[in-house]
Amino acid sequence: DTEVERNMLMEDVYPELKDHCRRAGKDFQVVDMRWGVRDEFTDDHQTTDLCMQELKLCQQLSIGVSFVTFYGSKYGYRPPPRCIPKPEFDELLLQLS
């Protein structure tokens, strides 16, 4: 998990970046795609859709860099897709029968 790294970013790095940007007349905002996703979105397999909507919003509102990502090799939960195209679903059903 990246909890330690994320906490360090929130406590140490982001405040300095925010101050640096403010001094340059810019705005710095953090959107963490995994914190604050409500249970109803998770239960309905909407996490990926919600994150993609947030990315699009960042791109629409930003006048510069709109997205920076950090990847890790976290084990554990991977949400299933909310929708499966019919041909792919039919193939899955065929494999199960």
C-alpha distances in whole Angstrom, upper triangle without the diagonal:
4,6,8,9,10,12,13,14,16,17,19,19,20,22,24,24,25,28,29,29,31,33,34,35,31,29,25,23,19,18,14,14,12,13,17,17,19,20,23,21,18,21,23,21,21,18,19,22,21,19,22,24,22,22,26,27,25,27,30,30,29,32,30,26,24,21,18,15,12,10,7,8,5,7,9,11,13,16,19,22,24,27,28,31,34,35,31,32,35,34,31,34,36,34,33,37
4,6,5,6,9,10,11,12,14,15,15,16,19,20,20,22,24,25,25,28,30,30,31,28,25,22,20,16,15,12,13,11,12,16,17,20,21,24,22,20,23,25,22,22,18,19,22,21,18,21,23,21,20,24,25,23,25,28,27,26,29,26,23,22,18,16,13,9,9,7,9,7,11,12,14,15,18,21,23,25,28,29,32,36,36,33,33,37,36,33,36,38,36,36,40
4,5,5,6,9,10,10,12,14,14,15,18,19,20,21,23,25,25,27,29,30,31,28,25,21,19,16,15,12,13,11,11,14,16,18,19,23,21,19,22,25,23,22,19,20,23,21,19,22,24,21,21,25,25,23,26,29,28,27,30,28,24,23,20,17,15,12,12,11,12,10,13,14,15,17,19,23,25,26,29,31,34,37,38,35,35,39,38,35,38,40,38,38,41
4,6,5,6,9,10,11,12,13,14,16,18,19,20,22,23,24,26,28,29,30,28,25,22,20,17,17,14,16,14,14,17,19,22,23,26,25,23,26,28,26,26,22,23,26,24,22,25,27,24,24,28,27,25,28,30,29,28,30,28,25,24,21,18,16,13,14,12,14,13,15,17,18,20,23,26,28,30,33,35,38,41,42,38,39,42,41,39,41,44,41,41,45
4,5,5,6,9,10,10,10,12,15,16,16,18,20,21,22,24,26,26,28,25,23,19,18,14,15,13,15,13,14,17,19,22,24,27,25,23,27,29,26,25,22,22,25,23,20,23,25,22,21,25,25,22,25,28,27,25,27,25,22,21,18,15,13,10,11,10,13,12,16,18,19,20,22,26,27,29,32,34,36,40,41,37,38,42,40,38,41,43,41,41,45
4,5,5,6,9,10,10,10,13,15,15,16,19,20,20,22,24,25,26,23,20,17,15,11,12,9,11,10,10,14,16,19,21,24,22,21,24,26,24,23,19,20,22,20,17,20,22,19,19,22,22,20,22,25,24,22,25,23,20,19,16,13,12,10,11,11,14,13,16,17,18,19,21,24,26,27,30,32,35,38,39,36,37,40,39,37,40,42,40,40,44
4,5,5,6,8,9,10,12,14,15,16,18,20,20,22,24,25,26,24,21,17,16,13,14,11,14,13,11,14,17,20,22,25,24,22,26,28,26,25,21,23,25,22,20,23,24,21,21,25,24,22,25,27,26,24,27,25,22,21,19,17,15,13,15,15,17,16,19,20,20,22,23,27,29,30,33,35,38,41,43,39,40,43,43,40,43,45,43,43,47
4,5,5,6,7,9,11,12,13,15,16,17,19,21,22,23,25,23,20,17,16,13,15,13,16,16,15,18,20,23,25,28,27,26,29,31,29,28,24,25,27,25,22,25,26,23,23,26,25,23,25,28,26,25,27,24,22,21,19,16,15,13,15,15,18,17,21,22,23,24,26,30,31,32,35,37,40,43,45,41,42,46,45,42,45,48,46,45,49
4,6,6,5,6,9,10,10,12,14,15,16,18,20,21,22,19,17,13,13,10,12,11,14,14,13,16,19,22,25,27,25,25,28,30,28,26,22,23,25,23,20,22,23,20,19,23,22,19,22,24,22,21,23,21,18,18,15,13,12,11,14,14,18,18,21,22,23,24,25,29,29,31,34,36,38,42,43,40,40,44,43,41,44,47,45,45,48
4,6,6,5,7,10,10,11,13,15,16,17,19,21,21,19,16,13,11,9,11,10,13,13,12,14,17,20,23,26,24,24,27,29,27,25,22,23,24,22,19,22,22,19,19,23,21,19,22,24,22,20,23,21,19,18,16,14,14,13,16,17,20,19,22,23,23,24,25,29,30,30,33,36,38,42,43,40,41,45,44,42,45,47,46,45,49
4,6,7,7,9,11,12,13,15,17,17,19,21,22,20,18,15,14,12,14,14,17,17,15,17,20,23,26,28,27,27,30,32,30,29,25,26,28,25,23,26,26,23,23,26,25,22,25,27,25,23,25,24,22,21,20,18,18,16,19,19,22,22,25,26,26,27,28,32,33,34,37,39,42,46,47,44,44,48,48,45,48,51,49,48,52
4,6,6,7,9,11,12,13,15,16,17,19,21,19,17,14,15,13,16,15,19,19,18,20,23,26,29,32,30,29,33,34,33,31,27,28,30,27,24,27,28,24,24,27,26,23,25,28,25,23,25,23,21,21,19,17,17,16,19,20,23,22,26,27,28,29,30,34,35,36,39,41,43,47,48,45,46,50,49,47,50,52,50,50,54
4,6,5,6,9,10,11,12,14,16,17,18,16,15,12,12,11,14,14,17,18,17,20,23,26,29,31,29,29,32,34,32,30,26,26,28,26,23,25,25,22,21,24,23,20,22,25,22,20,22,19,17,18,16,14,14,14,17,18,22,22,25,27,27,28,29,33,33,34,37,39,41,45,46,43,44,48,47,45,48,51,49,49,53
4,5,5,6,9,10,10,12,14,15,16,14,12,8,9,8,11,12,15,17,15,18,20,24,27,29,27,27,31,32,30,28,24,24,26,23,20,22,23,19,19,22,20,17,19,22,19,17,19,17,15,15,14,13,14,14,17,19,22,22,26,27,27,27,28,32,32,33,35,38,40,43,45,42,43,47,46,44,47,50,48,48,52
4,5,5,6,9,10,10,12,14,15,14,12,9,10,10,14,15,18,20,18,20,23,25,29,31,29,29,33,34,33,30,27,28,29,26,23,25,25,22,22,24,22,19,22,24,21,19,20,19,18,18,17,16,18,18,21,23,26,26,29,30,30,31,31,35,35,36,38,41,43,47,48,46,46,50,50,48,51,53,52,52,55
4,5,5,6,9,10,11,12,14,13,12,10,12,12,16,17,21,22,21,23,26,29,32,34,32,32,36,37,35,33,30,30,31,28,25,27,27,24,23,26,24,21,23,25,22,20,20,18,17,18,18,16,18,18,22,23,27,27,31,32,32,33,34,37,37,38,41,43,45,48,50,47,48,52,51,49,52,55,53,53,57
4,5,5,6,8,10,11,12,10,10,7,9,10,14,15,19,21,20,22,24,28,31,33,30,31,35,35,33,31,28,27,28,26,23,24,24,21,20,22,21,17,19,21,18,16,17,15,13,15,14,13,15,16,20,22,26,26,30,31,31,31,32,35,35,36,38,40,42,46,47,44,46,49,49,47,50,52,51,51,55
4,5,5,6,9,10,10,9,7,5,8,9,13,15,19,21,19,21,24,26,30,32,30,30,34,34,33,30,27,27,28,25,23,24,24,20,20,22,20,16,19,20,17,15,16,15,14,15,15,15,17,18,22,24,28,28,31,32,32,32,32,35,35,35,38,40,42,46,47,45,46,50,49,48,51,53,52,52,56
4,5,5,6,9,10,9,9,9,11,13,17,19,22,24,23,24,27,30,33,35,33,34,38,38,37,34,31,31,32,29,26,28,27,24,23,25,23,20,22,23,20,18,18,17,17,18,19,18,20,21,25,27,31,31,34,35,35,35,36,39,39,39,42,44,46,50,51,49,50,53,53,52,54,57,56,56,59
4,6,5,6,9,8,9,9,12,14,18,20,23,25,24,26,29,32,35,37,35,35,39,39,38,35,32,31,32,30,27,28,28,24,23,25,23,20,21,23,20,17,17,15,15,17,18,17,20,21,24,27,30,31,35,36,36,36,37,39,39,40,42,44,46,50,51,48,50,53,53,52,55,57,55,56,60
4,5,5,6,5,6,6,10,13,16,19,22,24,23,25,27,30,34,35,33,34,37,37,36,33,30,29,30,27,25,25,25,21,21,22,20,17,18,19,16,13,13,12,12,14,15,15,19,20,24,27,30,31,34,36,35,35,35,38,37,38,40,42,43,47,48,46,48,51,51,50,53,55,54,54,58
4,5,5,5,6,8,11,14,18,20,23,26,25,25,28,31,34,36,34,35,38,39,37,34,31,31,31,29,26,27,26,23,23,24,21,18,20,20,17,15,15,15,15,17,18,19,22,23,27,29,33,33,37,38,37,37,37,40,39,39,42,44,46,49,51,49,50,53,53,52,55,57,56,57,60
4,5,7,9,11,15,17,21,23,27,29,28,29,32,34,38,39,37,38,42,42,41,38,35,35,35,32,30,30,30,26,26,27,25,21,23,23,20,18,17,16,17,19,21,21,24,25,29,32,35,36,39,41,40,40,40,43,42,43,45,47,49,52,54,52,53,57,56,55,58,60,59,60,63
4,6,9,11,14,17,21,23,26,29,28,29,32,35,38,39,37,38,42,42,40,37,34,34,34,31,29,29,28,25,24,25,23,20,20,21,18,15,14,13,15,17,19,19,23,25,28,31,35,36,39,40,40,39,40,42,41,42,44,46,47,51,52,50,51,55,55,54,57,59,58,59,62
4,7,10,13,17,20,23,26,29,28,28,31,33,37,38,36,37,41,40,39,36,33,33,32,30,28,28,27,24,23,24,21,18,19,19,16,14,12,13,15,16,19,20,23,26,29,32,36,36,40,41,40,39,39,42,41,41,43,45,46,50,51,49,51,54,54,53,56,58,58,58,62
4,7,10,13,16,20,22,25,24,25,27,30,34,35,32,34,37,37,35,32,30,29,29,26,24,24,23,20,19,20,18,15,16,16,13,10,10,10,11,13,15,16,20,22,26,29,33,33,36,37,36,36,36,38,37,37,39,41,42,46,47,46,47,50,50,50,52,55,54,55,58
4,7,10,13,16,19,22,21,22,24,26,30,31,29,30,34,33,32,29,26,26,26,23,21,22,21,17,17,18,15,12,14,15,11,9,10,10,11,11,14,15,18,20,24,27,30,31,34,34,33,33,33,35,34,34,36,39,40,44,45,43,44,48,48,47,50,52,51,52,55
4,7,10,13,16,19,18,19,21,24,28,29,26,28,31,31,30,27,24,24,24,21,19,20,19,15,15,17,15,11,14,15,12,10,11,11,10,10,11,12,15,17,20,23,27,27,30,31,30,29,30,32,32,32,34,36,38,42,43,41,42,46,46,44,47,50,49,49,53
4,7,10,13,15,14,15,17,20,24,25,23,24,28,28,26,23,20,21,21,18,16,17,16,12,13,15,12,10,12,14,11,10,13,12,11,10,10,11,14,16,19,21,25,25,28,28,27,27,26,29,28,28,31,34,35,39,41,39,39,43,43,42,44,47,46,46,50
4,6,9,12,11,12,15,18,21,23,20,21,25,25,24,21,18,18,19,16,13,15,15,11,12,14,13,10,13,15,13,12,15,14,12,10,10,10,11,13,16,18,21,21,24,24,23,23,23,26,26,26,29,31,33,37,39,36,37,41,41,39,42,44,43,43,47
4,6,9,9,10,11,15,18,19,17,18,21,21,20,17,14,14,15,12,10,12,12,8,9,12,11,9,12,14,13,13,16,15,13,10,9,10,10,12,15,17,20,19,22,22,21,20,20,23,22,22,25,28,30,33,35,33,33,37,37,35,38,41,40,40,43
4,6,6,8,10,13,16,18,15,15,19,20,18,16,12,13,15,12,9,12,13,10,11,14,13,12,15,17,16,16,19,18,16,13,11,10,10,10,12,14,17,16,19,18,17,17,17,20,20,21,24,26,29,32,34,31,32,36,35,33,36,39,38,37,41
4,6,8,8,11,14,15,13,12,16,17,14,12,9,9,11,9,6,9,11,8,9,13,13,12,15,17,17,17,20,19,17,14,11,11,10,11,12,14,16,15,17,16,15,14,14,17,17,17,20,23,25,29,30,28,28,32,32,30,32,35,34,34,37
4,6,6,10,12,14,12,11,14,16,14,12,9,10,13,10,8,12,13,11,13,16,16,16,18,21,20,21,24,23,20,17,15,14,12,12,12,13,15,13,14,14,12,12,12,16,16,17,20,23,26,29,31,28,28,32,32,29,32,34,33,33,36
4,6,9,11,14,12,12,15,17,16,14,11,13,15,12,11,15,15,13,15,18,17,16,20,21,21,21,25,24,21,18,16,16,14,14,15,15,17,15,17,16,15,15,15,19,19,20,23,26,29,32,34,31,31,35,35,32,35,38,36,36,39
4,6,9,11,10,11,14,15,15,13,11,13,14,11,11,15,14,12,15,18,17,17,20,21,20,21,25,25,23,20,18,18,17,17,18,19,21,18,20,18,16,17,16,19,20,19,23,26,29,32,34,32,31,35,35,33,35,38,37,36,39
4,7,8,7,7,10,12,11,9,7,10,11,8,9,13,13,11,14,17,16,17,20,21,21,22,26,26,23,20,18,19,17,18,18,19,20,18,19,17,14,14,13,16,16,15,19,22,25,28,30,28,27,31,32,29,31,34,33,33,36
4,6,6,7,9,10,11,10,9,13,13,10,12,15,15,14,17,19,18,20,23,23,23,25,29,29,27,24,22,23,21,22,22,22,23,20,21,18,16,16,14,17,17,16,19,23,26,28,31,29,28,31,32,30,31,35,34,33,36
4,5,5,6,8,10,10,9,13,14,12,14,17,17,17,20,22,22,23,26,27,27,28,32,32,30,27,25,25,23,23,23,23,23,20,20,17,14,15,13,15,16,15,18,21,25,27,30,27,26,29,30,28,29,32,32,30,33
4,5,5,6,9,8,9,13,13,11,14,17,16,17,20,21,21,23,25,26,26,28,32,33,31,27,25,26,25,25,25,25,26,23,23,20,16,16,13,15,15,13,16,20,23,25,28,26,24,28,29,27,27,31,31,29,32
4,6,5,6,5,6,9,9,8,11,13,13,14,16,18,18,20,22,23,24,25,29,29,27,24,22,23,22,22,22,23,23,21,21,18,15,14,11,13,12,10,14,17,20,23,26,24,22,26,27,25,26,30,29,28,31
4,5,5,6,6,9,10,10,11,14,15,15,18,20,20,21,24,25,26,27,31,31,28,25,23,23,21,21,20,20,21,18,18,15,11,11,8,10,11,10,14,17,20,23,25,23,21,25,26,23,25,28,27,26,29
4,6,8,9,12,13,13,15,17,18,19,21,23,23,25,27,28,29,31,34,34,32,28,26,27,25,25,24,24,23,20,20,16,13,13,10,11,12,10,14,17,20,22,25,22,20,24,25,22,23,27,26,25,27
4,5,8,11,11,11,14,15,16,17,20,21,21,24,25,26,27,29,33,33,31,27,26,27,25,25,24,25,25,22,21,18,15,14,10,10,10,7,11,14,17,19,22,20,18,22,23,21,21,25,25,24,26
4,6,8,8,10,12,13,14,16,17,19,20,22,24,25,26,28,31,31,29,25,23,24,22,22,21,21,21,19,18,16,12,10,7,7,7,5,9,12,15,18,20,18,16,20,21,19,20,24,23,22,25
4,6,5,6,9,10,11,12,14,15,16,18,20,21,23,24,28,28,26,22,20,22,20,21,20,21,22,20,20,18,14,12,9,10,8,6,10,13,16,19,21,19,19,22,23,21,23,26,26,25,28
4,6,5,6,9,10,11,12,14,15,17,19,20,21,22,26,26,23,20,18,19,17,18,17,18,19,17,17,15,12,10,8,10,9,9,12,15,18,21,23,21,20,24,25,23,25,28,27,27,30
4,5,5,6,9,10,11,12,14,15,17,19,20,21,24,24,21,18,16,17,15,16,15,17,18,16,17,16,13,10,8,9,8,8,11,13,16,19,21,19,19,23,23,21,24,27,26,26,29
4,5,5,6,9,10,11,12,14,15,17,19,20,23,23,21,18,16,18,17,19,18,20,21,20,21,20,16,14,11,12,9,8,10,13,15,19,21,19,19,23,24,22,25,28,27,27,30
4,5,5,6,9,10,11,12,14,15,17,18,22,22,20,17,15,17,16,18,18,20,22,20,21,20,17,15,13,14,12,11,14,17,19,22,25,23,23,26,27,26,28,31,31,30,33
4,5,5,6,9,10,11,13,14,15,16,20,20,17,14,12,13,12,14,15,17,19,18,19,18,16,14,12,14,13,13,15,18,20,24,26,23,24,28,28,26,29,32,31,31,34
4,5,5,6,9,10,11,12,14,15,19,18,16,13,12,14,13,16,16,19,20,20,22,21,18,16,14,15,13,13,15,17,18,22,24,22,23,26,27,26,28,31,31,31,34
4,5,5,6,9,10,11,12,14,18,18,17,13,13,15,16,18,19,22,24,23,25,24,21,19,17,18,15,14,16,19,20,24,26,24,25,28,29,28,30,33,33,33,36
4,5,5,6,9,10,11,12,16,16,14,11,10,13,13,16,17,20,22,22,24,23,21,19,18,19,18,17,19,22,23,27,29,27,28,31,32,31,33,36,35,36,39
4,5,5,6,9,10,11,14,14,12,8,7,10,11,14,16,19,21,21,24,23,21,19,18,20,18,18,20,22,23,27,28,27,28,31,31,31,33,36,35,36,39
4,5,5,6,9,10,13,14,13,9,10,13,14,18,19,22,25,25,27,27,24,22,20,22,19,19,20,22,23,26,28,27,28,31,32,31,34,36,36,37,40
4,5,5,6,8,12,13,13,9,10,14,15,19,21,24,26,26,28,28,26,24,22,24,21,21,22,25,26,29,31,30,31,34,35,34,36,39,39,39,42
4,5,5,6,10,10,9,6,7,11,13,16,19,22,25,25,27,27,26,24,23,25,23,23,24,27,28,31,33,32,33,36,36,36,38,41,40,41,44
4,6,5,8,9,8,5,8,11,14,17,20,23,26,26,29,29,27,25,24,26,24,23,25,27,27,31,32,31,32,36,36,36,38,40,40,41,44
4,6,8,10,11,8,11,15,17,21,23,27,29,30,32,32,30,28,27,28,25,25,26,28,28,32,34,33,34,37,38,37,40,42,42,43,46
4,7,9,10,8,11,15,17,21,24,27,30,30,33,33,31,29,28,29,27,27,28,31,31,35,37,36,37,40,41,40,42,45,45,45,48
4,5,7,5,9,12,16,19,22,25,29,29,32,32,31,29,29,30,28,28,30,32,33,36,38,36,38,41,41,41,43,46,45,46,49
4,7,8,11,14,18,21,24,28,31,32,35,36,34,32,32,34,32,32,33,35,35,39,40,39,40,44,44,43,46,48,48,49,52
4,6,9,11,15,18,21,25,28,30,33,34,33,31,31,33,31,31,33,34,35,39,40,38,40,43,43,43,46,48,47,48,51
4,6,8,11,15,18,21,25,26,29,30,29,28,28,30,28,29,31,32,33,37,38,36,38,41,41,40,43,45,44,45,49
4,7,10,14,17,20,23,24,27,28,27,25,25,27,25,26,27,29,30,34,35,33,35,38,38,37,40,42,42,43,46
4,7,10,13,16,20,21,24,25,24,22,22,24,23,24,25,27,28,32,33,31,33,36,36,35,38,40,39,40,43
4,7,10,14,17,18,22,23,22,21,22,24,24,25,27,28,30,34,34,32,33,37,36,35,38,40,39,40,43
4,6,10,13,14,18,19,19,18,19,21,21,23,25,26,28,32,32,30,31,35,34,32,36,38,36,37,40
4,7,10,12,15,17,18,17,19,22,22,24,26,27,29,33,33,31,32,35,34,33,36,38,36,37,40
4,7,9,12,14,15,14,17,19,20,22,24,25,27,31,31,28,29,33,31,30,33,35,33,33,37
4,6,9,12,13,13,16,19,20,23,25,26,29,32,32,29,30,33,31,29,33,35,32,33,36
4,6,10,12,12,15,18,20,23,25,25,28,31,31,27,28,31,30,27,31,32,30,30,34
4,7,9,10,13,16,18,21,24,24,27,30,31,27,27,31,29,27,30,32,29,29,33
4,7,9,12,15,18,21,23,23,27,29,29,26,26,29,27,25,27,29,27,26,30
4,7,10,12,16,18,21,22,25,27,28,24,24,27,26,23,25,28,25,24,28
4,6,9,12,15,18,19,22,25,26,22,21,25,24,21,23,26,24,23,27
4,6,9,12,15,15,19,21,22,19,19,22,21,18,21,24,22,21,25
4,6,9,12,13,16,19,21,17,17,20,20,17,20,23,21,21,24
4,6,9,9,13,15,17,14,13,17,17,14,16,19,18,17,21
4,5,7,10,13,15,12,11,15,16,14,16,19,18,18,21
4,7,10,13,15,13,12,16,17,15,17,20,20,20,22
4,7,9,12,10,9,13,14,13,15,18,18,18,21
4,6,8,7,6,10,11,10,12,14,15,16,18
4,6,5,6,9,10,11,12,14,16,17,19
4,5,5,6,9,10,10,12,14,15,16
4,5,5,6,9,10,11,12,14,16
4,5,5,6,9,10,11,13,15
4,5,5,6,9,10,11,13
4,5,5,6,9,10,11
4,5,5,6,9,10
4,5,5,6,9
4,5,5,6
4,5,5
4,6
4
